[in-house]
Amino acid sequence: MDYDYIIVGAGSAGCVLANRLSEDPRNRVLLIEAGPVDRNVWIHIPLGYGKNVNNPSVNWCYEGEPEPYCRGKKYFLPRGRVLGGSSSINGMVYVRGQVDDFNHWAQLGNKGWSFEDVLPYFKKSEDNSRGESELKGAGGLLAVSDVSEPNALCDALIEAGSTIGIPRNNDINGLDQEGIGYHQATIRNGRRCSAARAFLGPIKKRNNLDIQTGALAQKILFNGKEAASLKYIKNGVSQVVNVRREIILSGGAFNSPQLLELSGVGQPKILKNADIPIVHELNGVGHELQDHQIVRMKWRISQSVTFNEKVHGLRALYSGLRYLFNRSGVLSMPTLPISAFTKTRNELATPDLQIQVFPGTYENLEARKLDADPGVTLGATLLRPESRGWVHIKSNDPNEAPAIFHNLLETEADRSSVASAMKICRNLMEAAPMQKFYKEELTPGKDIDGDQSLLEAARDLIQSNWHPTSTCRMGKDKNSVVDQRLRVHGLGKLRVADASIMPTTVSGNTNAATIMIGEKASDMILTDARR
């Protein structure tokens, strides 16, 4: 079959692309997704997030390569493998990033990507519960709502922030990100508003849109230096579909470079080792993986004000009934009600640290079974890490997961920042407004003190924050993969539109910016088609 546009990956950007490109009934659009339809009930219950963080039926459940600066540990790396992609299994936190993030993209030579340029695309998506304003959008397809219920512990932490120099910020997505306050979240009426629900739900019966789930992309087929067809497998049967206009890769920072390499586009050494004929040498493919690095510190709390006790015993029944009848209570909450954005060093112009607050604790990150006793987790998150990794195929088998290497804590700057970040978390928890709740520091424990001891503890505790970006980086230098209009350098009829194109990662959770990329990419594709 022939299509005008073929979109590979029904994640945050892919769902937007499918919606916008199929608005014109003359465009025949194919969207393929390796995972299933999003029928899993826990996808749609916000705090059900923990049920799918390691569920292989909707999750790629990747594992990273050994990390040399973190005792050789291999890290668990969940990514959505379902309609909606990672927006169907993430924490639903809506953070755009800092104004300077996007201005920096433009300063690197990516014309059209300054904050002023991208703001209209953020607004276009949004149906913000705060209404339309200069910075907010209303009437869009993506629900962006305030946290449904305040939390006494979170309120105390916000007050504590003010006492240690982190001011209250009621709009983290405003022009100034610095401060501590409640997030907005992609939740509508107590249910997750994933990219699939927002952008595919209203239009899935369009006659010119073909959505194929359970379809694993195998390779792009080229006619010379132009993308001509896509080969994929579904129900054990390999199929080839032709494209008239463009193929757009939206598989994310792991899967988009993987498919390029499987198709013969990338570093010659990688392709030769995998026995793949070279179609086009492009050394930046899979290069410069960036990700936020997080150290989760845990405390036991003296009062019953956390998520933990609300999901155990009779309280769990009460929480379930509240959600069932009113779509309210703990099950309707995002995983991170609040965050603090601050600086690890006074000389910085903007925050480089996000302290993510989860009003709960768990023994095992992957299992996500909450403790019975009250507790809180503060995630010290480096927003602008210097460490760089990579993503590359291991073989020519599309079913084999790529090798993923983050190189966490490789640089001295990252090592210094993480120790400072942990001390700020402690200062926040030990501030006067927290004394009525404070009971005990569990991880790493108060006996761990001093920069070097904290760094050594961080080597055991640090993880990827599951915000991978930049493996098909936008730019003009020799290691970039796409240009400012997201066209793959040196190839025709092929673009990448997802988090992998970010020149540098944004300062905060990456889902909002990825949806913006889908909106802007759609506009550029349709504009170019009219020329």
PAMIKE-543109 format. One record per atom (N, C-alpha, C): residue in three letters; x, y, z. Coordinates in steps of 0.2 Angstrom, whole numbers, plus 5000, padded with zeros to 4 digits. Example, Ala and Ser with C-alpha at 12.3 -4.5 7.8 and 13.67 -1.06 7.14 Angstrom:
BEGIN
Ala506649725039 Ala506249785039 Ala506649845039 Ser506449895035 Ser506849955036 Ser506450005039 
This chain:
BEGIN
Met500449945000 Met500050005000 Met500450065000 Asp500250124997 Asp500550184997 Asp500250235002 Tyr500650275006 Tyr500450325010 Tyr500850385009 Asp500550445010 Asp500850505010 Asp501350515015 Tyr501150495021 Tyr501550495027 Tyr501550435031 Ile502150415033 Ile502250355038 Ile502550375044 Ile502250365050 Ile502550385056 Ile502650325060 Val503350325062 Val503550265066 Val503550275073 Gly503150255077 Gly503050265084 Gly502550305086 Ala502050275090 Ala501450315092 Ala501550345100 Gly502150375101 Gly502250405107 Gly502050475107 Ser502350515112 Ser502050585113 Ser502050625107 Ala502650625103 Ala502650665096 Ala502250625091 Gly502350565090 Gly501950525085 Gly501250535085 Cys500950535091 Cys500150545091 Cys500050615088 Val500350665090 Val500250725088 Val500350735080 Leu500850705078 Leu500950705070 Leu500350665067 Ala500150615069 Ala499650575066 Ala498950615066 Asn498850655071 Asn498250695071 Asn498350755066 Arg498850785067 Arg498950845063 Arg499050835055 Leu499350785053 Leu499550765046 Leu498850735043 Ser498450705047 Ser497850675044 Ser497250725044 Glu497350785047 Glu496850835046 Glu496550855039 Asp497050855035 Asp496850855028 Asp496650795025 Pro496050785023 Pro495850715020 Pro496150695014 Arg496550735011 Arg496950715005 Arg497550675007 Asn497750685013 Asn498450655016 Asn498250585018 Arg498550535016 Arg498450465018 Arg499050445023 Val498850435029 Val499350435035 Val499350365038 Leu499950335039 Leu500050275042 Leu500450285049 Leu500150265054 Leu500550265061 Leu500650195063 Ile501250175064 Ile501350105067 Ile501650115074 Glu501450065078 Glu501650055085 Glu501849985086 Ala502449975089 Ala502649905091 Ala502149875096 Gly501949915101 Gly501549895106 Gly500749885105 Pro500349875110 Pro499649865109 Pro499249925110 Val498649915109 Val498149975110 Val498149985118 Asp498050045120 Asp498150065127 Asp497550045131 Arg497349985132 Arg496749955136 Arg496949935143 Asn497549935145 Asn497749915151 Asn497449965156 Val497049945161 Val496749995165 Val497150035170 Trp497750015171 Trp498250045176 Trp498550105172 Ile498550105165 Ile498750165161 Ile498350225163 His497650215164 His497250275164 His497150295172 Ile497250265177 Ile497250285184 Ile497950315185 Pro497950375187 Pro498550415188 Pro499050375192 Leu498850365198 Leu499350325203 Leu499450255201 Gly499150225196 Gly499250165193 Gly499950155190 Tyr500250215189 Tyr500850225186 Tyr501350165188 Gly501350155194 Gly501850105197 Gly501750035194 Lys501150015192 Lys500949955190 Lys501249935183 Asn501449985179 Asn501649975172 Asn502449995172 Val502750015177 Val503450035176 Val503849985174 Asn503649925176 Asn504049865173 Asn503649805170 Asn503149825167 Asn502649785164 Asn502849775157 Pro503149715155 Pro503349705148 Pro502749705142 Ser502149705144 Ser501649705140 Ser501549775137 Val501749825140 Val501649895138 Val502349935139 Asn502849905140 Asn503449935141 Asn504049895138 Trp504549935135 Trp505149895132 Trp505549865138 Cys505549895144 Cys505949865149 Cys506649855148 Tyr506949905145 Tyr507649905143 Tyr508149905149 Glu508749875148 Glu509249875153 Glu509849915150 Gly510149955154 Gly510749995151 Gly511449945152 Glu511949975149 Glu512649945149 Glu512949965156 Pro513449925158 Pro513749935164 Pro514050005165 Glu513950045170 Glu514150115171 Glu514750115175 Pro515350135172 Pro515950125175 Pro516050175181 Tyr515750225182 Tyr515850275187 Tyr515250265193 Cys514850205192 Cys514350195197 Cys514450115198 Arg515050095200 Arg515150025202 Arg514949975197 Gly514949995190 Gly514749945185 Gly514049925185 Lys513649965188 Lys512949945189 Lys512549945182 Lys512049905181 Lys511649915175 Lys510949935177 Tyr510749985174 Tyr510150025176 Tyr509450005172 Phe508949995175 Phe508349975172 Phe508050045169 Leu507850035162 Leu507650095158 Leu506950085155 Pro506450095158 Pro505750085155 Pro505650135150 Arg505250115145 Arg505050155139 Arg504350135137 Gly503950175135 Gly503250155133 Gly503250115127 Arg502950055127 Arg502850015121 Arg502049995120 Val501650055119 Val500950055119 Val500750115115 Leu500150115113 Leu499850185110 Leu499950235116 Gly500250295114 Gly500450345118 Gly501150345121 Gly501450285119 Gly502150285121 Gly502350295128 Ser502850325130 Ser502950345137 Ser502450385140 Ser502050425136 Ser501550465139 Ser501050425143 Ser501050355141 Ser500550315144 Ser500750275150 Ile501450285152 Ile501650255158 Ile502150305162 Asn502150365160 Asn502550415164 Asn502150445170 Gly502550485174 Gly502250515180 Gly501750575179 Met501650595172 Met501150645170 Met501250715172 Val501950725174 Val502150795176 Val502250835170 Tyr501950895170 Tyr501950935164 Tyr502450995166 Val503050995163 Val503551045164 Val503851065157 Arg503851125155 Arg504051145149 Arg504851145148 Gly505151165154 Gly505851185154 Gly505951265155 Gln506551285154 Gln506651355155 Gln506651395148 Val506551455149 Val506551495143 Val507251495139 Asp507751495143 Asp508451495141 Asp508651425137 Asp508251375139 Asp508351305136 Asp508251315128 Phe507751345126 Phe507551345119 Phe507951405116 Asn508051455119 Asn508451515117 Asn509151485115 His509451445119 His510051405118 His510051365112 Trp509551325111 Trp509451295104 Trp509551335098 Ala509151395099 Ala509251445093 Ala509951465092 Gln510251485098 Gln510951515098 Gln511451465095 Leu511251395095 Leu511751345092 Leu511651345085 Gly511251385082 Gly511151385075 Gly510451355072 Asn510051335077 Asn509351305075 Asn508851355075 Lys508851395069 Lys508351445068 Lys507651425069 Gly507251465072 Gly506551445073 Gly506451405079 Trp506851395084 Trp506851355090 Trp506951395096 Ser506851465096 Ser506951505102 Ser506251495106 Phe506251515112 Phe505651515116 Phe505051545113 Glu505251605110 Glu504751645107 Glu504451605101 Asp504851565097 Asp504651525092 Asp504251465094 Val504451435099 Val504051365101 Val503451375106 Leu503451435109 Leu502851445113 Leu502151435110 Pro502051465104 Pro501451445101 Pro501251375100 Tyr501751335100 Tyr501651265099 Tyr501451225106 Phe501751255111 Phe501551235118 Phe500851245119 Lys500651315117 Lys499951335118 Lys499451295114 Lys499651285108 Lys499251245103 Lys498951185106 Ser499351145110 Ser499151075112 Ser498751085118 Glu498851135122 Glu498551145129 Glu497851155130 Asp497551115134 Asp496851135137 Asp497051145144 Asn497251205146 Asn497551225153 Asn496951245157 Ser496951205163 Ser496451225168 Ser496451295171 Arg496951325170 Arg497051395172 Arg496751445166 Gly496551425161 Gly496351465155 Gly496851495151 Glu496651525146 Glu497051555141 Glu497451615144 Ser498051625142 Ser498451685144 Ser499051695139 Glu499451745140 Glu500051755136 Glu500451695136 Leu500451655141 Leu500951595141 Leu500551525141 Lys499951525142 Lys499551465143 Lys499051455137 Gly498851395135 Gly498451385130 Gly497751355133 Ala497251365130 Ala496551335132 Ala496251315125 Gly495851255126 Gly495451225120 Gly495851185116 Gly496451165118 Gly496851115114 Gly496651045116 Leu497050995114 Leu496850925115 Leu497150895121 Leu497650925123 Leu498050895129 Leu497850935136 Ala497550895140 Ala497350915147 Ala497950935151 Val497950995153 Val498551015158 Val498151045164 Ser498151015170 Ser497751035175 Ser498151035182 Asp497951075186 Asp498251085193 Asp498151015197 Val498551005202 Val498450955206 Val497850955210 Ser497450895210 Ser496750905212 Ser496650915220 Glu497150895224 Glu497150895231 Glu497850915234 Pro497850975238 Pro498450985241 Pro498650935246 Asn499250935248 Asn499550885253 Asn499850915258 Ala499750895264 Ala500050935270 Ala500750935270 Leu501050875268 Leu501850865268 Leu502050915263 Cys501750915257 Cys502050955251 Cys501951025253 Asp501451045256 Asp501351115259 Asp501951135263 Ala502051095268 Ala502651105273 Ala503251115269 Leu503451075264 Leu504051075260 Leu504051145256 Ile503551165254 Ile503551225250 Ile503651285255 Glu503451285261 Glu503551335266 Glu504351325268 Ala504551265269 Ala505251255271 Ala505751285265 Gly505551275259 Gly505951305254 Gly506051375255 Ser505551415257 Ser505551485258 Ser506051505263 Thr506151455268 Thr506651475274 Thr507351455272 Ile507451425266 Ile508151405264 Ile508351445258 Gly507951485256 Gly508151525250 Gly507851495243 Ile507351455243 Ile506951435237 Ile506251455238 Pro506151515234 Pro505451545235 Pro504951505232 Arg504351515235 Arg503751485232 Arg503651505225 Asn503451465220 Asn503351475213 Asn502651445212 Asn502151485210 Asn501551455209 Asn501451435201 Asp501951455197 Asp501951435190 Asp502651415188 Ile502751355188 Ile503451325186 Ile503551335179 Asn502951335175 Asn503051345168 Asn502951415166 Gly503051465170 Gly503051535169 Gly503751555166 Leu503851615165 Leu504551645163 Leu505151625167 Asp504951625174 Asp505551605178 Asp505351545182 Gln505751495181 Gln505651425184 Gln505851415191 Glu506351465193 Glu506651455200 Glu506051455205 Gly506151415210 Gly505651405216 Gly505451345217 Ile504951335222 Ile504651275223 Ile503851285223 Gly503551235220 Gly502751235220 Gly502451175217 Tyr501851175217 Tyr501451115214 Tyr501551115206 His501551055204 His501551045196 His500851055193 Gln500851065187 Gln500251045183 Gln500450975180 Ala499850945178 Ala499950875176 Ala499450855170 Thr499650805166 Thr499250785160 Thr498750735163 Ile498250765166 Ile497650735169 Ile497050765168 Arg496550735166 Arg495850765165 Arg495350725169 Asn494950755173 Asn494450725177 Asn494650665181 Gly495250665184 Gly495550605187 Gly495850545183 Arg495850555176 Arg496150505172 Arg496750535168 Arg497250495167 Arg497850515163 Arg497550535156 Cys497850595154 Cys497750615147 Cys498450605143 Ser498550545141 Ser499150525137 Ser499050555130 Ala499550555127 Ala499550575120 Ala499050535116 Ala499050475117 Ala498550435113 Ala497850455115 Arg497650465121 Arg496950485123 Arg496850555120 Ala497350605120 Ala497250675118 Ala497250675111 Phe497650645107 Phe497750665100 Phe497450605095 Leu497450545098 Leu497150495094 Leu496450475095 Gly496250485102 Gly495550465104 Gly495050505099 Pro495150565098 Pro494550605094 Pro494550585087 Ile495150555084 Ile495150555077 Ile495350485074 Lys495250435079 Lys495550365077 Lys495050335071 Lys494550365070 Lys494050335064 Lys494150375058 Arg494650425058 Arg494750455051 Arg494850405046 Asn494550415040 Asn494650365035 Asn495350365032 Asn495650425032 Asn496350425029 Asn496950415034 Leu496750395040 Leu497250375045 Leu497150295047 Asp497750265046 Asp497850195047 Asp498250185053 Ile498050155059 Ile498450145065 Ile498550075065 Gln499150055065 Gln499349985066 Gln499749975072 Thr499449935077 Thr499749915083 Thr500049845082 Gly500549825087 Gly500849765086 Gly501349755080 Ala501549815078 Ala501949815071 Ala502649845073 Leu503149805072 Leu503849815074 Leu504149835067 Ala504449905067 Ala504749925061 Ala505449885061 Gln505649865055 Gln506249825054 Gln506749865050 Lys506549905045 Lys507049945042 Lys506749995037 Ile507050045035 Ile506850095030 Ile507150075024 Leu506850075018 Leu507150055012 Leu507250115008 Phe507750125005 Phe507950185001 Phe507950174993 Asn507850224990 Asn507950234983 Asn508450284982 Gly509150264981 Gly509650304982 Gly509750334988 Lys509650404989 Lys509750434995 Lys509050464998 Glu508450434995 Glu507850454997 Glu507450395000 Ala507150405006 Ala506750355009 Ala506150335004 Ala506050275003 Ala505550254998 Ala505050205002 Ser505250165006 Ser504750115009 Ser504950105017 Leu504450075020 Leu504550045027 Leu504449975027 Lys504849935030 Lys504749865031 Lys504549855038 Tyr504049825040 Tyr503849805047 Tyr503549735047 Ile503549715053 Ile503249645054 Ile502649645059 Lys502149615057 Lys501549615061 Lys501249545061 Asn501049515067 Asn500849445067 Asn501249395063 Gly501949405064 Gly502349365061 Gly502449365053 Val502149415050 Val502149425043 Val502449495042 Ser502949495037 Ser503349555036 Ser502949585030 Gln502949655031 Gln502549695026 Gln503049755024 Val502849775018 Val503249835015 Val502749885013 Val502749945015 Val502350005013 Val502750055010 Asn502450085005 Asn502850135001 Asn502550205004 Val503050255003 Val502850325005 Val502950374999 Arg502450414999 Arg502450464993 Arg502850524995 Arg502750545002 Arg503050615004 Arg503550605009 Glu503450575015 Glu503950575020 Glu503850515025 Ile504350485027 Ile504350445033 Ile504650485039 Ile504250485045 Ile504450525051 Ile504550475056 Leu505150475059 Leu505350425065 Leu505150465071 Ser504750435075 Ser504550455082 Ser504550405087 Gly505150365087 Gly505250315091 Gly505550325098 Gly505750395099 Gly506050415105 Gly506850405104 Ala507150425110 Ala507950435110 Ala508250365109 Phe507950305111 Phe508250245110 Phe508050215103 Asn507450215101 Asn507150175096 Asn507250215089 Ser507350275089 Ser507450315082 Ser508150305080 Pro508650305084 Pro509350295081 Pro509450215080 Gln509050175084 Gln509050105082 Gln508850085075 Leu508250115073 Leu507950105067 Leu508450135061 Leu508750195062 Leu509150225057 Leu509750175056 Glu510050145061 Glu510650105061 Glu510350035057 Leu509850015059 Leu509549955056 Leu509449965048 Ser509350025046 Ser509250045039 Ser509850065036 Gly510450055039 Gly511050075036 Gly511250145036 Val511050185041 Val511150255042 Val511550265049 Gly512150285049 Gly512550285055 Gly513250285054 Gln513550265060 Gln514350265060 Gln514550195056 Pro514950205051 Pro515150145047 Pro515450085052 Lys515750095057 Lys516050045061 Lys515450005065 Ile514950045067 Ile514350015070 Ile514049965065 Leu513849995059 Leu513549955054 Leu513849895052 Lys514549905051 Lys514949845048 Lys514949785054 Asn515049805060 Asn514949755065 Asn514349725066 Ala513749755064 Ala513149725064 Ala512949695057 Asp513449695052 Asp513349665046 Asp512749695042 Ile512749765042 Ile512249805039 Ile512549845033 Pro512349835027 Pro512649875022 Pro512549955023 Ile513049995022 Ile513050065023 Ile512650095017 Val512050135019 Val511750175015 Val511950245015 His512050265021 His512250335022 His512650345028 Glu513250375028 Glu513650385034 Glu513450445037 Leu513250435044 Leu513050495048 Leu513250475055 Asn513850505057 Asn514150485063 Asn513850505069 Gly513350555069 Gly513050575075 Gly512450525077 Val512250475073 Val511650435075 Val511850395081 Gly511450405086 Gly511550365093 Gly512050405097 His512350455095 His512850485098 His512650535103 Glu512950555109 Glu512850605113 Glu512150595117 Leu512050535119 Leu511450525124 Leu511450575130 Gln510950615131 Gln510950655137 Gln510350625141 Asp510350635148 Asp509850615152 Asp509950645159 His509350665162 His509450695169 His509650635173 Gln510050655178 Gln510350605183 Gln510050615190 Ile509750565193 Ile509350575199 Ile509650535205 Val509650565211 Val509850525217 Val509250535221 Arg508950475223 Arg508350475227 Arg508550465234 Met508350515238 Met508450515245 Met507750505249 Lys507750465254 Lys507150445257 Lys507150455265 Trp506550475267 Trp506450495274 Trp505850455277 Arg505850435283 Arg505250415287 Arg504950475290 Ile504250475290 Ile503850535292 Ile503450515298 Ser503350555302 Ser503050545309 Ser502350545309 Gln502050575303 Gln501250585303 Gln501050545297 Ser500350525297 Ser500050495291 Ser499850545286 Val500350575282 Val500150625277 Val500450605270 Thr500650545269 Thr500950525263 Thr500550475259 Phe500750455253 Phe500350405249 Phe500450335252 Asn500950325256 Asn501050255258 Asn500450225262 Glu500250255267 Glu499750235271 Glu499050235268 Lys499050265262 Lys498350275259 Lys498250215254 Val498750175253 Val498650115249 Val498750055252 His498650055259 His498749995263 His498149985267 Gly497949925269 Gly497349905273 Gly496749935271 Leu496349955276 Leu495649985275 Leu495750055271 Arg496250085272 Arg496350155269 Arg496350145261 Ala496650085259 Ala496750065252 Ala496050065249 Leu495550025253 Leu494850025251 Leu494550085250 Tyr494650135255 Tyr494350195255 Tyr494650235249 Ser495250235248 Ser495550265242 Ser495250245235 Gly495150175235 Gly494850145229 Gly494150175228 Leu493750175233 Leu493050195233 Leu493050265231 Arg493450305234 Arg493450385232 Arg493650385224 Tyr494050345222 Tyr494250355215 Tyr493650325211 Leu493450275213 Leu492850245209 Leu492250285208 Phe492050325213 Phe491450355213 Phe491550435212 Asn492150465213 Asn492250535212 Asn492850555208 Arg493250505206 Arg493850515203 Arg494350565207 Ser494350545213 Ser494750595218 Ser495150555222 Gly495550585226 Gly495950555231 Gly496650535228 Val497050495232 Val497750475230 Val497750445223 Leu497350405221 Leu497350375215 Leu497350425209 Ser497050485210 Ser496950535205 Ser497550585204 Met498050565208 Met498650615209 Met499250595204 Pro499550645202 Pro500250625198 Pro500750605203 Thr501250575201 Thr501750545205 Thr502150595209 Leu502250655206 Leu502650705209 Leu502250765210 Pro501850775215 Pro501450835216 Pro501850905215 Ile502450905218 Ile502850965218 Ile503550955216 Ser503851005214 Ser504651005213 Ser504951075215 Ala505551075217 Ala505951135218 Ala506451135213 Phe506551195210 Phe507051215205 Phe507451265208 Thr508151245208 Thr508651295212 Thr509351275209 Lys509851315212 Lys510451315209 Lys510951275214 Thr511351235211 Thr511851205216 Thr512451255217 Arg512551305213 Arg513051355214 Arg512751425213 Asn512951475217 Asn512651535217 Asn512751575210 Glu513351555207 Glu513551595201 Glu513151575195 Leu512751525195 Leu512351505190 Leu511751555188 Ala511651565182 Ala511051605180 Ala510451585181 Thr510351515180 Thr509651485181 Thr509751415184 Pro509251385187 Pro509251325191 Pro509551265187 Asp509951225190 Asp510251165187 Asp510051105191 Leu509651115196 Leu509351065200 Leu508651065201 Gln508351005200 Gln507650995201 Gln507550945207 Ile507250965212 Ile507150915218 Ile506350895217 Gln506350835215 Gln505650805213 Gln505450765220 Val504850785222 Val504550765228 Val503950715227 Phe504150655229 Phe503650595229 Phe503450585236 Pro502850605238 Pro502650595245 Pro502450515247 Gly502950475246 Gly502950405247 Gly503650375247 Thr503750315249 Thr504350275249 Thr504250205246 Tyr504750175244 Tyr504750105241 Tyr505350075242 Glu505450015243 Glu506049975244 Glu506449965238 Asn506049945233 Asn506249925226 Asn506049975221 Leu506450005217 Leu506250055212 Leu505850025206 Glu506049965204 Glu505649935199 Glu504949905201 Ala504949875207 Ala504349845209 Ala503849905211 Arg504049955214 Arg503650015215 Arg503049995220 Lys503249945225 Lys502749935230 Lys502849975236 Leu502350025237 Leu502450075243 Leu502550045249 Asp502950075254 Asp503050055261 Asp502350065264 Ala502250025270 Ala501650035274 Ala501750095278 Asp502350115281 Asp502450165285 Asp502550235281 Pro502250295284 Pro502350355281 Pro503050375279 Gly503150395273 Gly503850415271 Gly503850465265 Val504350495263 Val504450535257 Val505050525254 Thr505050535247 Thr505650525243 Thr505850595240 Leu506450625240 Leu506650685237 Leu507150655231 Gly507050675225 Gly507450655220 Gly507850715218 Ala508550715219 Ala508950765217 Ala509150755210 Thr508950795206 Thr508950785199 Thr509450835195 Leu509950815192 Leu510450865188 Leu510050875182 Leu509950945181 Leu509550965175 Leu510050975169 Arg510650985170 Arg511051005164 Arg511750965165 Pro511650895165 Pro512250855166 Pro512750865160 Glu513350855161 Glu513950855156 Glu514050795153 Ser513950735157 Ser514050665155 Ser513650655149 Arg513950615144 Arg513650595138 Arg513750525137 Gly513250495134 Gly513250425133 Gly513150405125 Trp512850345124 Trp512650335117 Trp512150275117 Val511850265111 Val511350215110 Val511550185103 His511750115103 His511850085096 His511650015096 Ile511449985090 Ile511249925089 Ile511749875091 Lys511549815093 Lys512049755094 Lys512149705088 Ser511549705084 Ser511549665078 Ser511049685073 Asn510949655068 Asn510449675063 Asn509749645064 Asp509649625070 Asp509049595072 Asp508649645075 Pro508049665072 Pro507649725075 Pro507349705082 Asn507249635083 Asn507049615090 Asn507549625096 Glu508149635094 Glu508649635099 Glu508649715102 Ala508649715108 Ala508649785111 Ala509349815110 Pro509349885109 Pro510049915108 Pro510449915114 Ala511049935113 Ala511549945119 Ala511450015121 Ile511350025127 Ile511150095130 Ile511650115135 Phe512050165134 Phe512550185139 Phe512550255141 His512450265147 His512350335150 His512950375152 Asn513450335154 Asn514050365157 Asn513950415163 Leu513550395167 Leu513350435173 Leu513950455177 Leu513950515179 Leu514450545184 Leu515150535181 Glu515150545174 Glu515850545171 Glu516250605172 Thr515950665173 Thr516350725173 Thr516350745180 Glu516850785182 Glu517050815188 Glu516450865190 Ala516150895185 Ala515650945187 Ala515050905189 Asp514850855186 Asp514250815188 Asp514350785195 Arg514950765196 Arg515150735203 Arg515050785208 Ser515350845207 Ser515250905212 Ser514550925213 Ser514150925207 Ser513450945208 Ser513050905212 Val513150835211 Val512750785214 Val512850795222 Ala513450805224 Ala513550805231 Ala513150875234 Ser513250925230 Ser512850985232 Ser512150975232 Ala511850945227 Ala511150935227 Ala510850895233 Met511250845235 Met511050805241 Met511050845247 Lys511550885248 Lys511550935254 Lys510950975254 Ile510751005248 Ile510151045247 Ile509451005249 Cys509450945247 Cys508850905249 Cys508850895257 Arg509350885260 Arg509450885267 Arg509250945270 Asn509451005268 Asn509251065271 Asn508551075270 Leu508251055265 Leu507551065264 Leu507151025269 Met507350965270 Met506950915275 Met507150935282 Glu507650965283 Glu507850985290 Glu507651055292 Ala507351095288 Ala507151165289 Ala506551165294 Ala506451215298 Ala505951225303 Ala505251195302 Pro504951215296 Pro504251195294 Pro504251115294 Met504751085293 Met504751005292 Met504850975299 Gln504951005304 Gln505150975311 Gln504550935313 Lys503950955312 Lys503350915314 Lys503250855311 Phe503550845305 Phe503450785301 Phe504150735301 Tyr504650765302 Tyr505350735302 Tyr505450685307 Lys505650625305 Lys505750565309 Lys506450535308 Glu506650515302 Glu507250485301 Glu507450485294 Glu508050495292 Glu508350495286 Glu508550415284 Leu508250385279 Leu508350315278 Leu508850305273 Thr508950355268 Thr509350345262 Thr509650405260 Pro510350425260 Pro510850375262 Pro510950365269 Gly510650405274 Gly510750395281 Gly511150455283 Lys511050485289 Lys511350535292 Lys512150525293 Asp512350465294 Asp513050455295 Asp513450465289 Ile513150475283 Ile513450485277 Ile513450565277 Asp514150595277 Asp514150665278 Asp514850685274 Gly514850745272 Gly515450775268 Gly515350755261 Asp515650805257 Asp515550795249 Asp515850725247 Gln516350705249 Gln516650645246 Gln516250585248 Ser515950585254 Ser515550525257 Ser514850525253 Leu514650585252 Leu513950595248 Leu514050575241 Leu514650585238 Leu514750565231 Leu514850485231 Glu515150455236 Glu515150385236 Glu514550355236 Ala514050385241 Ala513350365241 Ala513050365235 Ala513150425231 Ala512750435225 Ala512950385220 Arg513550355220 Arg513750305215 Arg513350245216 Asp513050235222 Asp512650175223 Asp511950195222 Leu511750255222 Leu511050275222 Leu510850305215 Ile511250335212 Ile511050375206 Ile510750325200 Gln510350355197 Gln509950325191 Gln509850375185 Ser509750345180 Ser509450385174 Ser508750405177 Asn508550465175 Asn507850495177 Asn507350475172 Trp507550435167 Trp507150405162 Trp506850465157 His507350515156 His507150575151 His507750575146 Pro507850515142 Pro508350515137 Pro508150565131 Thr508750595129 Thr508650645123 Thr509250645119 Ser509250675113 Ser509850705110 Ser510250655106 Thr509950595104 Thr510350545101 Thr510250545093 Cys509850595091 Cys509750615084 Cys509750685084 Arg510250715086 Arg510250785088 Arg510150835082 Met509850885083 Met509750945078 Met510350985079 Gly510551005073 Gly511151055072 Gly511451055066 Lys512051085065 Lys512451095059 Lys513151065060 Asp513351045065 Asp513951015066 Asp514050945064 Lys514650915064 Lys514750845061 Lys514350795065 Asn514250805071 Asn513850755075 Asn513150765075 Ser512850805072 Ser512150815072 Ser511850765067 Val511150755067 Val510850705063 Val510250735059 Val509950785062 Val509450825058 Val509550895058 Asp509250935053 Asp509351005052 Asp508751035056 Gln508751105056 Gln508251145060 Gln507551125058 Arg507451095052 Arg506751075050 Arg506650995051 Leu507150965055 Leu507150895057 Leu507150845051 Arg507450875046 Arg507650825040 Arg508350795041 Val508350725040 Val508950695041 Val509450715036 His510050735039 His510550765035 His510750715029 Gly510750745023 Gly511050705017 Gly510550655014 Leu509950645017 Leu509350605015 Leu508750635013 Gly508350615009 Gly507750645007 Gly507150605010 Lys506550645011 Lys505950615013 Lys505950575019 Leu506450595024 Leu506550565030 Leu506650615035 Arg506250615041 Arg506350665046 Arg506350625053 Val506550655058 Val506550625065 Val506150685069 Ala505650665073 Ala505250715077 Ala505150675084 Asp505550685088 Asp505450655095 Asp505950685100 Ala506050665106 Ala506550695111 Ala507250685108 Ser507350635104 Ser508050625101 Ser508350685098 Ile507950735095 Ile508150785091 Ile508450845096 Met508250845102 Met508450905106 Met509250915106 Pro509450975105 Pro510150985105 Pro510450975111 Thr510151005116 Thr510250995123 Thr509650975127 Thr509650935132 Thr509050915136 Thr508750985139 Val508050975140 Val507751035143 Val507751025151 Ser507651085154 Ser507751085162 Ser507051065165 Gly506950995165 Gly506350965168 Gly506150905164 Asn505550885167 Asn505250825163 Asn505150835156 Thr505250785152 Thr505350805145 Thr504750795140 Asn504150765143 Asn503650755139 Asn503250815136 Ala503250865140 Ala502950925137 Ala503250955131 Ala503950955131 Ala504350975126 Ala504350925120 Thr504250865121 Thr504150815116 Thr503550825112 Ile502950835116 Ile502350855112 Ile502450915108 Met502750965111 Met502851025107 Met503251015100 Ile503750975101 Ile504150955095 Ile503650915090 Gly503250875092 Gly502750845087 Gly502250905084 Glu502050955088 Glu501651005085 Glu502051045080 Lys502651065082 Lys503051105077 Lys503251065071 Ala503451005072 Ala503650965066 Ala503050955061 Ser502450945064 Ser501850935059 Ser501751005055 Asp501851055058 Asp501751125055 Asp502351125049 Met502951115051 Met503451115046 Met503351065040 Ile503151005042 Ile503050955036 Ile502450985032 Leu501951005034 Leu501351025030 Leu501551095026 Thr501951135029 Thr502151195026 Thr502651175020 Asp503151135021 Asp503551105016 Asp503251075010 Ala502651035012 Ala502251005007 Ala501951055002 Arg501751115004 Arg501451165000 Arg501851194996 Arg502551194997 Arg503051234993 Arg503151194986 
